Each structure stands twice: as structure tokens, then as C-alpha cells.
Amino acid sequence: MKDVRNKRALSPVIAILIVIAVIFAATIFLINYATTHGSLAHCEFSIESAQLLSDYTGTKPVFTITLKNTGNEPIVTVAITVDDEDTAVFDLSDHPVDPGATIGLTPELHNKYMIGNVYTFSVYIVSSSGATFSRSFTIRCQGYAGAPPS
């Protein structure tokens, strides 16, 4: 019989390489798991289109906006503020905007918006997990087609 007490099963270099490979694989698995299971969830949107129209008196403005959910959680609330005065809140909890989906909104405006003027509007969204995201944009008011000049 051979005496095997003085022989090693693995060299120390190979053992260290195996430990590093296991740690690397576990790190990749945890990052992938966290990304796909919500701990790195984020709430974000992009503006697909926005238009502010008014008649020549500025008394009948119409604002339309199309938002795209570019985050990875459904959007359940959208608040739109135009010129820091007109605010409309849309509760979408019954029909949330899923990631990748778009929604068209037309907030009711109460102030005068004159053709040619530039206005600021802000969009604030809330996701199904309660995460929030907001952005501000500028838009130039355009005239209705066929509206009579004053």
C-alpha cells in the first residue's frame, strides 16, 4: 500500500482560483437577481409628444402630452403642472401604465396661454412601489387651425 498522508489534493494556487471563480459567479447571480426582482427598480418616463394650442385670445388652451414609461415599474399617478399654475392629477391605479407602454393625457387648463409664448411644464410620476420621478420641459404655444384672428 502507498502512503498518501504527505500528498495534497489541490495546490494552493488552484484552490484560490476556484474560490475567486465561485465569488465572481455569486456576484453576477446577485446583481442579475436584484435587477430583475425589483430591488433596483426605477421609475422614469420620456415625452413622446407634447403640444400646447390656443385660440387667438388665449382663453381656450388645449394641452396634449404622450408619455412613455421607460422605467421598470408601472406608473399609477401622473401630475402635470403648466406654468407653475395649472395642475392636473391623473390617478391611473385602475389602469397603470406598464413599462414600455405609452399614454396620452389632456389636462384641463384654466389660465390664458398666448400663441408664440414659451411656457414651462412639469411632469411628476409615481410608480406602483411609491417611487417618484419628475422632469420639467418648455413648450411654445401654437394657434388653433381655423381660429378667427381677433
C-alpha positions in Angstrom: 0.0 0.0 0.0 1.0 3.6 -0.8 1.4 6.2 1.9 -0.9 9.1 0.9 -0.5 11.2 4.0 2.0 13.6 2.5 0.2 14.3 -0.7 -2.1 17.3 -1.3 -5.4 17.1 -3.0 -5.1 20.5 -4.7 -2.4 23.0 -5.0 -3.0 26.3 -3.1 -3.0 28.2 -6.4 -5.8 26.1 -7.9 -7.8 26.4 -4.6 -7.5 30.2 -4.7 -8.6 30.3 -8.4 -11.7 28.1 -7.6 -12.6 30.4 -4.7 -12.3 33.5 -6.9 -14.5 31.9 -9.6 -17.2 31.0 -7.1 -17.2 34.5 -5.7 -17.4 36.0 -9.2 -20.3 33.7 -10.2 -22.2 34.6 -7.0 -21.7 38.3 -7.6 -23.1 38.0 -11.1 -26.1 36.0 -9.9 -26.9 38.5 -7.1 -26.7 41.5 -9.5 -28.9 39.8 -12.0 -31.4 38.8 -9.3 -31.6 42.3 -7.8 -32.1 43.9 -11.2 -34.9 41.6 -12.3 -36.7 41.3 -8.9 -37.2 45.0 -8.1 -34.6 46.0 -5.6 -33.0 48.1 -8.3 -36.4 49.1 -9.7 -36.7 52.6 -11.0 -39.4 55.0 -12.1 -38.8 57.0 -15.2 -40.6 58.4 -18.3 -39.9 60.1 -21.6 -42.1 62.6 -23.5 -43.2 61.1 -26.9 -45.1 64.3 -27.9 -46.4 67.5 -26.3 -48.5 70.2 -27.8 -50.0 73.4 -26.4 -52.6 75.0 -28.6 -54.7 78.1 -28.0 -57.1 80.3 -29.8 -56.1 83.9 -30.6 -57.5 85.3 -27.3 -55.6 82.7 -25.3 -58.8 81.7 -23.5 -59.3 78.2 -24.9 -56.0 76.4 -24.4 -55.6 72.7 -25.1 -52.5 70.8 -23.9 -51.9 67.2 -25.0 -49.0 65.1 -23.9 -47.9 61.5 -24.6 -45.7 59.8 -22.0 -43.8 56.6 -22.4 -42.9 54.6 -19.3 -39.2 54.0 -19.6 -38.8 52.6 -16.1 -39.3 49.1 -14.9 -42.4 49.6 -12.7 -46.0 50.5 -13.6 -46.9 54.2 -13.3 -50.0 54.8 -11.2 -50.1 58.6 -10.8 -49.2 61.4 -13.2 -49.3 65.1 -12.1 -48.8 67.8 -14.8 -48.3 71.4 -14.0 -48.2 74.1 -16.7 -46.6 77.5 -16.0 -46.5 76.7 -12.2 -50.2 77.4 -12.0 -52.4 74.9 -13.8 -52.1 71.4 -12.3 -53.9 68.2 -13.2 -53.5 64.9 -11.4 -54.3 61.6 -13.2 -55.0 58.6 -11.0 -54.1 55.6 -13.1 -54.2 53.0 -10.4 -57.1 51.1 -12.1 -55.2 51.0 -15.4 -51.5 51.6 -14.7 -49.0 52.4 -17.5 -46.8 49.3 -17.8 -43.1 49.5 -18.6 -42.6 50.3 -22.3 -46.2 51.4 -22.7 -47.4 54.9 -23.6 -50.4 57.0 -22.5 -51.9 60.2 -23.9 -53.2 62.8 -21.5 -55.1 66.0 -21.9 -55.1 68.1 -18.7 -57.7 70.7 -18.3 -56.2 74.2 -18.3 -57.7 77.3 -16.7 -55.3 80.1 -17.5 -54.6 82.1 -20.6 -51.8 80.8 -22.9 -50.9 83.1 -25.7 -49.7 82.0 -29.1 -45.9 82.3 -29.5 -45.1 82.4 -25.8 -42.9 79.8 -24.3 -44.2 78.0 -21.1 -42.7 75.6 -18.7 -44.5 72.4 -17.8 -43.5 69.8 -15.2 -44.5 66.1 -15.1 -44.4 64.2 -11.8 -45.0 60.4 -11.7 -45.5 57.8 -9.0 -44.9 54.1 -9.6 -46.7 51.2 -8.1 -43.9 50.8 -5.4 -44.2 54.5 -4.5 -41.0 55.6 -6.2 -41.2 59.1 -7.8 -39.7 60.9 -10.7 -40.2 64.3 -12.2 -38.9 66.5 -15.0 -39.5 70.0 -16.4 -39.8 71.0 -20.0 -40.5 74.1 -22.1 -43.1 74.3 -24.8 -44.2 77.1 -27.3 -47.9 77.8 -27.6 -49.2 77.4 -31.1 -52.5 78.5 -32.6 -55.6 76.5 -33.5 -56.1 75.8 -37.2 -59.1 77.8 -38.4 -59.5 80.0 -35.4 -60.5 83.5 -36.4 -58.0 86.3 -35.8 -59.0 89.0 -33.3 
